Amino acid sequence: MMLIPIAHAGHWLVSVLYLVPIVVVVAGLGWQVWREKRREAAEGTEAPDSPPAG
């Protein structure tokens, strides 16, 4: 039976640290889009880049 070697937790932690800035940026952009959509819905306005209705 062959055992699969698993890296030490410290090695995984160092690798995961490279993802932290990416996750922060993506989460920030998602939060901004979510807030903008809620604001537009509350004001009853369309997005500025939307074509006029009619």
TILUMDO-386725 format. One record per atom (N, C-alpha, C): residue number from 1; residue in three letters; atom name; y, x, z. Coordinates in steps of 0.001 Angstrom, whole numbers, plus 500000, padded with zeros to 6 digits. Each point is the difference from the previous one (the first is absolute). Layout:
<site k="NUM" r="ALA" a="CA" v="Y" u="X" w="Z"/>
...
This chain:
<site k="1" r="MET" a="N" v="498818" u="500842" w="500000"/>
<site k="1" r="MET" a="CA" v="501182" u="499158" w="500000"/>
<site k="1" r="MET" a="C" v="501245" u="500886" w="500000"/>
<site k="2" r="MET" a="N" v="500922" u="499687" w="499102"/>
<site k="2" r="MET" a="CA" v="501214" u="500804" w="499881"/>
<site k="2" r="MET" a="C" v="501141" u="499348" w="500778"/>
<site k="3" r="LEU" a="N" v="500648" u="500748" w="500849"/>
<site k="3" r="LEU" a="CA" v="501130" u="499482" w="500768"/>
<site k="3" r="LEU" a="C" v="501305" u="500293" w="499268"/>
<site k="4" r="ILE" a="N" v="500888" u="499042" w="500012"/>
<site k="4" r="ILE" a="CA" v="501297" u="500179" w="499359"/>
<site k="4" r="ILE" a="C" v="500954" u="500613" w="501026"/>
<site k="5" r="PRO" a="N" v="500548" u="501160" w="499700"/>
<site k="5" r="PRO" a="CA" v="500927" u="500599" w="500956"/>
<site k="5" r="PRO" a="C" v="501322" u="499221" w="500053"/>
<site k="6" r="ILE" a="N" v="500476" u="499793" w="501187"/>
<site k="6" r="ILE" a="CA" v="501268" u="499296" w="500206"/>
<site k="6" r="ILE" a="C" v="500999" u="501006" w="500575"/>
<site k="7" r="ALA" a="N" v="501173" u="500026" w="499416"/>
<site k="7" r="ALA" a="CA" v="501018" u="500952" w="500441"/>
<site k="7" r="ALA" a="C" v="500452" u="499690" w="501414"/>
<site k="8" r="HIS" a="N" v="500456" u="500998" w="500648"/>
<site k="8" r="HIS" a="CA" v="500548" u="499865" w="501338"/>
<site k="8" r="HIS" a="C" v="501206" u="499065" w="499962"/>
<site k="9" r="ALA" a="N" v="500244" u="499256" w="501068"/>
<site k="9" r="ALA" a="CA" v="501109" u="499035" w="500040"/>
<site k="9" r="ALA" a="C" v="501339" u="500671" w="499730"/>
<site k="10" r="GLY" a="N" v="500162" u="501229" w="500408"/>
<site k="10" r="GLY" a="CA" v="501240" u="500721" w="499749"/>
<site k="10" r="GLY" a="C" v="500252" u="500218" w="498520"/>
<site k="11" r="HIS" a="N" v="498960" u="500224" w="499241"/>
<site k="11" r="HIS" a="CA" v="500150" u="500161" w="498560"/>
<site k="11" r="HIS" a="C" v="500416" u="498688" w="499357"/>
<site k="12" r="TRP" a="N" v="499448" u="498895" w="500458"/>
<site k="12" r="TRP" a="CA" v="500369" u="498688" w="499476"/>
<site k="12" r="TRP" a="C" v="501451" u="499695" w="500342"/>
<site k="13" r="LEU" a="N" v="500403" u="500334" w="501206"/>
<site k="13" r="LEU" a="CA" v="501371" u="499722" w="500437"/>
<site k="13" r="LEU" a="C" v="501016" u="500726" w="499130"/>
<site k="14" r="VAL" a="N" v="499742" u="501237" w="499675"/>
<site k="14" r="VAL" a="CA" v="500907" u="500760" w="499152"/>
<site k="14" r="VAL" a="C" v="500093" u="499358" w="498616"/>
<site k="15" r="SER" a="N" v="498883" u="499542" w="499480"/>
<site k="15" r="SER" a="CA" v="500005" u="499354" w="498688"/>
<site k="15" r="SER" a="C" v="500758" u="498673" w="500037"/>
<site k="16" r="VAL" a="N" v="499838" u="499248" w="501060"/>
<site k="16" r="VAL" a="CA" v="500665" u="498699" w="500128"/>
<site k="16" r="VAL" a="C" v="501510" u="500180" w="500149"/>
<site k="17" r="LEU" a="N" v="500433" u="501087" w="500591"/>
<site k="17" r="LEU" a="CA" v="501435" u="500229" w="500181"/>
<site k="17" r="LEU" a="C" v="500739" u="500059" w="498666"/>
<site k="18" r="TYR" a="N" v="499320" u="500377" w="498936"/>
<site k="18" r="TYR" a="CA" v="500638" u="500007" w="498683"/>
<site k="18" r="TYR" a="C" v="500296" u="498583" w="499516"/>
<site k="19" r="LEU" a="N" v="499251" u="499034" w="500486"/>
<site k="19" r="LEU" a="CA" v="500194" u="498613" w="499583"/>
<site k="19" r="LEU" a="C" v="501109" u="499290" w="500771"/>
<site k="20" r="VAL" a="N" v="500360" u="500491" w="501165"/>
<site k="20" r="VAL" a="CA" v="500982" u="499321" w="500849"/>
<site k="20" r="VAL" a="C" v="501328" u="499767" w="499273"/>
<site k="21" r="PRO" a="N" v="500617" u="500981" w="499360"/>
<site k="21" r="PRO" a="CA" v="501270" u="499731" w="499312"/>
<site k="21" r="PRO" a="C" v="499859" u="498969" w="498884"/>
<site k="22" r="ILE" a="N" v="498894" u="500025" w="499302"/>
<site k="22" r="ILE" a="CA" v="499784" u="499037" w="498921"/>
<site k="22" r="ILE" a="C" v="499896" u="498592" w="500572"/>
<site k="23" r="VAL" a="N" v="499250" u="499847" w="501081"/>
<site k="23" r="VAL" a="CA" v="499847" u="498691" w="500639"/>
<site k="23" r="VAL" a="C" v="501337" u="499497" w="500520"/>
<site k="24" r="VAL" a="N" v="500812" u="500886" w="500564"/>
<site k="24" r="VAL" a="CA" v="501313" u="499599" w="500515"/>
<site k="24" r="VAL" a="C" v="500901" u="499510" w="498866"/>
<site k="25" r="VAL" a="N" v="500025" u="500702" w="498890"/>
<site k="25" r="VAL" a="CA" v="500847" u="499606" w="498867"/>
<site k="25" r="VAL" a="C" v="499533" u="498671" w="499414"/>
<site k="26" r="VAL" a="N" v="498702" u="499850" w="499791"/>
<site k="26" r="VAL" a="CA" v="499472" u="498753" w="499434"/>
<site k="26" r="VAL" a="C" v="500257" u="498832" w="500947"/>
<site k="27" r="ALA" a="N" v="499814" u="500200" w="501290"/>
<site k="27" r="ALA" a="CA" v="500262" u="498938" w="500973"/>
<site k="27" r="ALA" a="C" v="501483" u="499644" w="500020"/>
<site k="28" r="GLY" a="N" v="500873" u="500984" w="499914"/>
<site k="28" r="GLY" a="CA" v="501436" u="499745" w="499977"/>
<site k="28" r="GLY" a="C" v="500421" u="499210" w="498775"/>
<site k="29" r="LEU" a="N" v="499454" u="500347" w="498842"/>
<site k="29" r="LEU" a="CA" v="500313" u="499258" w="498778"/>
<site k="29" r="LEU" a="C" v="499479" u="498570" w="500079"/>
<site k="30" r="GLY" a="N" v="498811" u="499834" w="500528"/>
<site k="30" r="GLY" a="CA" v="499436" u="498661" w="500165"/>
<site k="30" r="GLY" a="C" v="500831" u="499154" w="500942"/>
<site k="31" r="TRP" a="N" v="500444" u="500594" w="501098"/>
<site k="31" r="TRP" a="CA" v="500854" u="499303" w="500969"/>
<site k="31" r="TRP" a="C" v="501323" u="499581" w="499347"/>
<site k="32" r="GLN" a="N" v="500573" u="500873" w="499214"/>
<site k="32" r="GLN" a="CA" v="501267" u="499704" w="499334"/>
<site k="32" r="GLN" a="C" v="499847" u="498845" w="499013"/>
<site k="33" r="VAL" a="N" v="498936" u="500003" w="499225"/>
<site k="33" r="VAL" a="CA" v="499758" u="498923" w="499034"/>
<site k="33" r="VAL" a="C" v="499785" u="498685" w="500741"/>
<site k="34" r="TRP" a="N" v="499240" u="500039" w="501078"/>
<site k="34" r="TRP" a="CA" v="499724" u="498799" w="500788"/>
<site k="34" r="TRP" a="C" v="501284" u="499423" w="500585"/>
<site k="35" r="ARG" a="N" v="500864" u="500866" w="500557"/>
<site k="35" r="ARG" a="CA" v="501269" u="499534" w="500575"/>
<site k="35" r="ARG" a="C" v="500905" u="499408" w="498933"/>
<site k="36" r="GLU" a="N" v="500049" u="500631" w="498831"/>
<site k="36" r="GLU" a="CA" v="500845" u="499513" w="498913"/>
<site k="36" r="GLU" a="C" v="499537" u="498620" w="499533"/>
<site k="37" r="LYS" a="N" v="498705" u="499809" w="499874"/>
<site k="37" r="LYS" a="CA" v="499480" u="498697" w="499577"/>
<site k="37" r="LYS" a="C" v="500304" u="498928" w="501045"/>
<site k="38" r="ARG" a="N" v="499872" u="500347" w="501271"/>
<site k="38" r="ARG" a="CA" v="500320" u="499026" w="501062"/>
<site k="38" r="ARG" a="C" v="501479" u="499662" w="499988"/>
<site k="39" r="ARG" a="N" v="500857" u="501004" w="499792"/>
<site k="39" r="ARG" a="CA" v="501438" u="499753" w="499972"/>
<site k="39" r="ARG" a="C" v="500363" u="499093" w="498837"/>
<site k="40" r="GLU" a="N" v="499429" u="500269" w="498830"/>
<site k="40" r="GLU" a="CA" v="500284" u="499177" w="498828"/>
<site k="40" r="GLU" a="C" v="499511" u="498568" w="500207"/>
<site k="41" r="ALA" a="N" v="498835" u="499847" w="500621"/>
<site k="41" r="ALA" a="CA" v="499475" u="498661" w="500244"/>
<site k="41" r="ALA" a="C" v="500878" u="499252" w="500998"/>
<site k="42" r="ALA" a="N" v="500517" u="500697" w="500999"/>
<site k="42" r="ALA" a="CA" v="500851" u="499364" w="501001"/>
<site k="42" r="ALA" a="C" v="501342" u="499596" w="499406"/>
<site k="43" r="GLU" a="N" v="500523" u="500804" w="499086"/>
<site k="43" r="GLU" a="CA" v="501288" u="499698" w="499373"/>
<site k="43" r="GLU" a="C" v="499845" u="499050" w="498819"/>
<site k="44" r="GLY" a="N" v="498794" u="499865" w="499496"/>
<site k="44" r="GLY" a="CA" v="499774" u="499151" w="498841"/>
<site k="44" r="GLY" a="C" v="500531" u="500596" w="498723"/>
<site k="45" r="THR" a="N" v="500079" u="501312" w="499942"/>
<site k="45" r="THR" a="CA" v="500515" u="500674" w="498810"/>
<site k="45" r="THR" a="C" v="498853" u="500630" w="499236"/>
<site k="46" r="GLU" a="N" v="500263" u="500293" w="498749"/>
<site k="46" r="GLU" a="CA" v="499035" u="500707" w="499179"/>
<site k="46" r="GLU" a="C" v="500283" u="501489" w="500048"/>
<site k="47" r="ALA" a="N" v="499026" u="500765" w="499624"/>
<site k="47" r="ALA" a="CA" v="500195" u="501452" w="499903"/>
<site k="47" r="ALA" a="C" v="500993" u="500281" w="498888"/>
<site k="48" r="PRO" a="N" v="500843" u="501039" w="500128"/>
<site k="48" r="PRO" a="CA" v="501011" u="500291" w="499003"/>
<site k="48" r="PRO" a="C" v="499445" u="500285" w="498613"/>
<site k="49" r="ASP" a="N" v="498761" u="500475" w="499903"/>
<site k="49" r="ASP" a="CA" v="499456" u="500315" w="498693"/>
<site k="49" r="ASP" a="C" v="499222" u="498824" w="499394"/>
<site k="50" r="SER" a="N" v="500018" u="498847" w="500650"/>
<site k="50" r="SER" a="CA" v="499314" u="498832" w="499458"/>
<site k="50" r="SER" a="C" v="500846" u="499345" w="498927"/>
<site k="51" r="PRO" a="N" v="499365" u="499517" w="498935"/>
<site k="51" r="PRO" a="CA" v="500780" u="499300" w="498965"/>
<site k="51" r="PRO" a="C" v="500475" u="498653" w="500538"/>
<site k="52" r="PRO" a="N" v="501129" u="499510" w="499507"/>
<site k="52" r="PRO" a="CA" v="500504" u="498718" w="500484"/>
<site k="52" r="PRO" a="C" v="499058" u="498864" w="499642"/>
<site k="53" r="ALA" a="N" v="499891" u="499037" w="500901"/>
<site k="53" r="ALA" a="CA" v="499112" u="498858" w="499773"/>
<site k="53" r="ALA" a="C" v="500672" u="499042" w="499018"/>
<site k="54" r="GLY" a="N" v="499193" u="499389" w="499140"/>
<site k="54" r="GLY" a="CA" v="500542" u="498980" w="499127"/>
<site k="54" r="GLY" a="C" v="499939" u="500390" w="498611"/>
